[in-house]
Amino acid sequence: MATTEPTTRRTVLPGEPPFTVDDLLKFPDDGNRYELFNGSLLVSPAPLPLHQRVIRRLESILDGASPDELEPLSTVNLRVGDRDFYIPDLVVVPTESVESVGLMFGPEDVLLAVEVVSPSTQARDRGFKTEAYAAAGIPVYWRIELSEGPALYVYRLDGDAYESPVVHKAGELATLSTPFEVSFDPGELVKRRG
């Protein structure tokens, strides 16, 4: 009786740490999301279905409320420097930028960055992405905590750091004015259609 050894599928990545954005462009399309923080590689699997629902619902809410000159987009490439590259779950950018930017947006294009916290990304989304987006000069950062009902944490830039967040819980109407006026209940982001 023949036995087989378990096989582990490995992706061989070109380049050596610390990685650059140019190295990242040579990576294979293997289903992972690759980001860079000061040349260190951050790898995330594709988002869970509930995570995707929240992103889709929020994008729809923002699209319905945004003025013509602004546009929400999901999972865009954000190049902050040669060794810093992120893929926010959702951003709001000028419509003009959508039509003129190629593969990557710069931080000057992003008026709002949004991250939906997943078990695999919670340390990043709560910690270093908050600091990284502030350092990049992104005026507003929203963090959505699914484990809290969900709750929406709104950070506004004050100088080179974000102020303490304002928290909007499920069941409450969050009325926001930046980057444009919009109101919604964070609990609506996880509800089934219909």
C-alpha positions, 0 to 999 in steps of 0.5 A: 500500500502506497502512502503519500507525504502531505505536500505544502504549497509554497509561493516563492517570492522574488526579491529579498527583504526589505522589499520595495513596491517594485519587488511587490509588482513582481509577486505572483498572483496567488490569491494573497493580499501583499502589503508593505510596511517599511519594507516588511511584507504583510500577507493577508488572505482574501476577506471573509464573506461578511467582511466583503458584505460590509465593504460592499454595503458601505461603498453603496452608502457612500456612493449614494451620498457622495458629490459628483467630484468624489468617489468611493472605491474598494481595495485600491493600491495605495503607494505611500513610498518606495517601501510602504504600500497598502490596500485599504478596504475602501477609500474615497478619492476625487473622481478626477483621480480615478480617471487619471491614476494608473495602478496606484493612488498616492496618499494625496489622492485619498480623503478617507481610508476605511479598514474592516477589522478581521481576526487576521488583521486586527493588530494591523487595523487597530495599530500600525495602519492608524499610525501609517495613514496619519503619517501619510496625511490621510485626513480621515480614517474609519475602522469598522469593528465587526465584533462590536455589532459592528461599531464605526471608529472615526479618526480625524487628522490633527497635525501628523496624528489622529485625534482619539476616535469618535465611536458610533455603535450599531443601532445609532445613527452616525452622522458624518461630515467629512469627506462629505455629509452622510448618515447611516447606522453601522448595524446596517452594514451586516444585515441581510438584504431585504 
